[in-house]
Amino acid sequence: MLEIKDRRLYFKGKPVFLIGVNYWPRRHPIWKMWKEFDEKELEEEAKQMTDIGINAVRLFLFGEDFSPGPYRINEESIEKARKLIRILHKHGIIAFPTLLVGHMSGENWEIPWREGKDLYKDYEGISRMLWFIKEIIERLKDEEGIGAWILSNELPLYIGGADFDTVENYLRYLYKVIKNIDPKRPYTTGDGHFAPLGYVPERVKDGLDYFGPHVYMYEDDLLRQTYWYSFAVRYCLSLGKPTILEEFGCSTVQVSEENQAALYNIVLHSCFMSGASGAFGWCYSDFPTEDIRPYVHHAHELMFGITRVDGSEKPVADVIRSFRKTIDKIDLSLYKVEEPHAVIVVPSYMYKRYPFMRIDLYEILRLLVQTYTLSRMASLNVSFIREEEPLENFMKYKLIIVPPLPSLLATTWRKLEEYVRKGGHLYMSYRYGVWCQNLRELFGIEHDMKYGIYEAPEVPSLLIKLEEKIGSLEKGHEVKLPVPGPSSKTAYCPILKASKVLALETMTGRIALTANELERGKAFFMTFPIETYGIMVYNFNLKTNAYELYKGIAGEAGIKPLVESTSPYVEVGALLGEEDLIVVAANHTYQEVESKVIVRRRASEVMDMRKDTKVAFEVKAEETIIKLRFRKGEGYILRVK
């Protein structure tokens, strides 16, 4: 049975990283699974999953098969579910049953007891739902092979959305009901947590034991796309609950099998170094069922599998097998994930509604991901903080990063000022029209902004040149910024005077970066919204060295990463042990990359844990330098003694 401790899931008394899949049998997906139940097929597939390295399966109790109508349970399907759970358990696979399955793979399937009722507000509908949940859990909870309960599969897609308060109260109530039935097992909601699929994490955190984000993001930037997965993990972990990446993957209708394998490799290594408790791919197998719904109209859903229709393995299976063998060599109870030194501010309108505020929340979410991407490119160990958290929480971090947001609460701006005065370091990018009442005093500037009209660059790129040394960046260092066309979102802040000018834009001579010392701390102000450029320019992160500004400002804040990559395309992280480190590195591109990984400790030995071979390294002063070559999407897990 799974347990929870210190933002991790534990199995048999030790923290785990579960490698799972979402599961329908190869020849019997969705409504065919329980109606045409085939024990031999399930046995064979469980055996193959075990051989690949899968140790967790999310399975789905398809609504129409488990209840023919209100206050009725199909006992035959319960017995079939029990048999499947026992088959999985026999093969060392933990089962995660999903209770309310109305949405699946591009289609909604009515659960017979619902009869169209509003499951947020209709008393009879809610009563039927609670009865169904209770009866299912009561019948199956004694099965040793069940690890946790999952409420739904992307419930908002089936029953619709609701306002934040309704969702929060609804999920809190369901949580209490389910924990009363089975208080021992962890429970989560299965809704996906991020737009457009799910409920916002901040409002569901008190209605679950662990988070289970679903990530299927299309992007116009290669690096930002591959960072969405660990972004989701770290965002959820910052709310104090364990996190499993409950769904991720891609269809080989749309991508090559080789690139599917590369994506899995990136995601597994990135989430592992970020402190996740597991990652579940979508899904186990491709399906031959081209002529049935939903596959007849959602053809890409036929080929998300890690195995093919004929049962053979795709290249991704070897990625999973290798990763599982590697992490099985690590006793995670001996290590902890390194705590972050910097945080990105999450505005409260991401999880609250204010009157007469019209904000594109998906744009803000992408800005947060872009800011996170630049931070990780700079090897910053970064997390997230909600603006309403108390000052004492802000003071735990050496650097606070504020993306180009339209506003924060007036009280937040004063809190950030106090944070700086007490010794913190703040970095903020400008956004046209930002509601910041203490902009002048916080950043030590006099600006020339005008009412109702913005000033924006009318050139394809900017070149920012440092007038002063910033951290490890020398005076004269240049940063190139690709720029989208002029608009209010790309506008800069015209500065007349600043307490200290750190950088100029060379084409216009405009002030680009300033610093203001406030008592014991320092506030940095970037006059161009570089993170906004990031979400508006195709492959921005491959065309810019803007991450170096993050690295320089982090240096000014006294942050010296324990593990650092010399390539912005390689993400690095560390698990800290008493006698050694586990260093994880992942190439976030689909091409070969070389990088030096710098560990700020003297090493006597470096082992490649995948190959069980020693790795050459060089020690300079108190640093260990490891030179690595990465294939597309490749990751390394190194033990550094």
Phi, psi and omega in degrees: 000142180279146176229167182238134178200131173053048177060025176229153169269137181245143174229125183054041173084002182230146176297148184230157163238103184278136176250108189236173171224153168275137197232125157233143177299149188303314184264358185221064180283155172053243188290345179280337189301307187274331179287325182243047186304126185231098183299323180297317178299315181297319179298313181297320183286325175297320178297317179294319178302315180299318179297325179288330180119008179285129177234012176210142180225128170268119180244161193236122178272086188302125194309310187291341180273342184254351176206117178282351181175182183305131175059037177224141179238138175274100185294332179295319178292324176301316180294324177294318178298319179299318179297317180297315180301321180288324175297313179299315181299319179301328181264013176077026182248128180276132181265138176238086182291138176255127195273312183255101183244093177247327176257139177199120167053046174090016177207148174260137182237116186296130172281124191305326182287345183287313180052041175076007184285150179285112184278000171269322193233339183281120186301315182293320178298316179295319179300316179297318180298313181296321178298314180300312180301313182299315183294321179295309183296317180303322183284333187248350190295342179275359178285120183297334186281356180274127180268319183200162176258140175241127185298312193209174164249099177051059186309319181300334178287341180264314184254358181090168179273178177204167179293162186305315183295317179299314180300313182299312181294321180299310184287328174298317181294314178300322179300314180298318180298311184292321179291334175291328180282315180222086185287348188273326187271145172296159184214142174219174192265335178072013186275345178105330172074335183239145178302146003268007188277316197230187177280151184288139186304321184300330184263356177248355188299333179268006179242024179201167176262331177212155179273151177221069183298150172248130183231113173222068187262129170269139185222169173248019177219123185300312184291319180297324179298316183282347176269351179303325189291309179286334172303310181301319179296309183291325177300313180290317179301328182293348176267005170090013180238149174302159183219129168247130172288098193284332175215134168199166177146188179201155182267135177279009160290326188255337181227162177287156177298325179296319181283333171299315179298319179297318180298314178302319181298316177299310186296315182298314181291319183294317181288324178298313181289342183272354177099012177295158175261008177158173177211129183246115179284151170252108006210193185293312189221155164289163184235143177272002192274065184289338189260008180242158177284143007269358190291332180296330178250347174239069189298332180295337180292347180290339193227041173275355192291160170269352172232161184267175180301324181277003179091352179286159183273138168281165180305331181299332180298322177292326176299313181295315181301313180295317181296316180298314179299325181289310184286340176294343178278354184252124172275098187294344177291345181267000186226155171226149179289136181301133180287145181288152175256348183224153177223152176257133183280128175261120181289149186290341179287356171289338182223010175223158176248133176243148182293143174056039173239120179246102185231135177282099186292330178291324175297317180295320177300317178294325175297320177296319179293320178296318178297318177298318181299313178298323179297315181288327174299331178271008181064025176278133174275102194236151176225202185226149178224136178279141188299337182274358178294154184291159180306323182300329176289321177298322185291351179287345189244146181282335184220131173249131182245125177246112177294174178288081182265151178291333180191161163229170176297147178304323179291332178291318180299320177292324178294320177295323177297316179294322177304314180294314182301332181270007173117000180279167176241132185239135172236132179221139172260141181290148168226134182305129177078014183304138179271086181227102189288340180246031182305315184294310185286326180293318186254359175065044184234158166239122185250174182234037179291149184238151183288129170076006180214139181252164173241122185230150177298140178244033180233159182285344180204158176239151175236115182258128184241131183286132175267347180219159173290134178233109183057236180273357181272124183280157173304137182094350179298142184243143178235125181263133180236111169295143186234132172286178180297160184296135176196173180296332181285338181259002186296150177254169178260114179287119184255130175270322185205145179218150180298327175206127179262123181259334182205150177239152170274123194288329184288326183249345184077008181288150176291130183251323183219131179235165175222145180225120177274121178241102182054250188267353185237190185213139179243125180256138183231117175265121187279348176251136184280074190298327180290327175293318174305322182301324181267002181245345181253129179301128180050042180309315187290344174271349186250357187230157169247031181300333178302335181295330175297320177299318181295318180294316180293323175299321177298319176298330179277001179084017180268123175235100186306138176298322179232133184220144176253139176280346176258131178291349182269354182249119177273140179228152177203170184220143168252128188264126173245170181290328185245348182204178176237146165257115180257127180245134180225140182221130175279116183271016179240170178257036176217167179289143182220143170248142179207151167263132175257120183258122177249123186274057171210153176280126181253149173254343180200141174232124181245134170279109188287339177288317185263350185056043179233153177284146181246134179294145178207168179230138178251125175233120184054240181255024182239142174251127184247122183241121179266125183233148172244130184247134166283176181304127177066009187285149175234157175235144168235115187244140170260120183249114180257000000 
